[in-house]
Amino acid sequence: MYAANTANAYKRQQIMTASPEELTLMLYDGAIRFITESMVAIEKQDVEKAHKANLRAQNIMREFMLTTDRKQEISKNWLAVDEYILHCLIQGNMKKDRNKLAEAKKLLTEFREAWVSAMKQVRKKAVVGK
């Protein structure tokens, strides 16, 4: 019990001190982790666990959609992709379709990699600019 409380306290502290960019990365990591958990649970025929993990991934996608800056032109295309990922998650959950979940995971993994690359470029420019 103590170890779990310590881990939760550490996680809370990590979230509270993270930059917006790091929080976005944490959301990508969480969504990918929950999709993986859902896929494994489907394989093991643990419907309840698959459902709960999937809902957590869906909630993260909804958070992405709610926080997207809609003033930017690219946002429309980005939201369409987020909606597609959410659709894959919902279909994967309803039908326990690992292929739909794998498709959502693949897209999120690609976005995560692009996000990490963008973070590195911004940090490099900040260092060079000083």
C-alpha positions, 0 to 999 in steps of 0.5 A: 500500500505504501509503495502504491501511495508513493508511486501515485504521489510521484506521478502527481508531482511529475504532472504538476511540474511538467511543461505543456509539451511534456503533458502532451507527451504524457497523454500520448504515452497514456493513450498508447499504453491504454490501447495496448492494455485493451488489446492484451485484455481482448486477447485474454478475453477479459472484456471488462478490463479491455473496456476500461482501458479503452475508455481511458484511451477514448478520454485522452482522445477527447481531451486532445480534441477539446484542447486543440486550438481551432483558430489554426487552419491545420486544426481542422485536419488534425481534428478529423484525424483525432475523430478517426482515431476516436472512431477506431477506439469506439469500434474496437471497443464495441466489437472487441476488434484488435485491428481497429485498436492497432490502427488507432495505436499506430497513428498515435505512435506516429504522432507521438514520434512527431511530437518528440521530434518537434520538442527536440527541435524547439529545445535545440533552437532555444539553446542555439538562440541563447 
